[in-house]
């Protein structure tokens, strides 16, 4: 049996991450207006701990170490901040717009990966970044669309998500994906417990399925993303996040009747072509 190449594995894990992130977005939208972001993140992380415990019981506790505690702490402070901004953004903007603005995060992540991780850019990756950035500009149209509070929040969120990707990549060189995700839910349960104590609201039964879905997809999204980053460079993986836009745009149309804009479709096509060029370049390089 021929085993899959690291690039193929990275692409497969990234597709799992993108699907999970899309479902998680719907869960957040359903809870927005009924529950504060801090409370969502606390409950999601607490459920995540319960889900992961059986996996750790089967011989996984040896992976949990305190050697890189500072790195985990830095990653989760950055990530928790980005998630809070992301949830606020989902409540203020259409899903496709949220995703479009969020897609500036791979640009930040790629730049930070080159500066701090010593990764190299190649022609395929430059193409993905260039066309990805162009696609976002086509969708956002700076100077032609009002820069609202939601847009500013999502631009800040994108920077924190980009930095999270780089911190995750740094940790994958030292820790397993299970350890990284477990430390995430533990630390963010603590962060969320403290923050949500100021805004806590009673829970309702109809929120339960969405909270469970939020917790499960939160785990599968970050586990899949971590496995993808462990298999390939961040400068290759992070531009693939641009593919989330057409997925979320379709979800927004089907579930919330958010109409497709021509410029959104054009931008999505430009973004996809950049990702396709990058993947083709990487797979040809591996074959050679």
Secondary structure, 3 states (H helix, E strand, C coil): CCCCCHHHHHHHHHHHHHHHHHHHHHHHHHHCCCCCHHHHHHHHHHHHHHHHHHHHHCCCHHHCCCCCHHHHHHHHHHHHHHHHHHHHHHHHCCHHHHHHHHCCHHHHHHHHHHHHCCCCCCHHHHHHHHHHHHHHHHHHCECCECCCHHHHHHHHHHHHHHHHHHHHHHHHCCCCHHHHHHHHHHHHHHHHHHHHCCCCCCCCHHHHHHHHHHHHHHHHHHHHHHHHHHHCCHHHHHHHHHHHHHHHHHHHHHHHCCCCCHHHHHHHHHHHHHHHHHHHHHHHHHHC
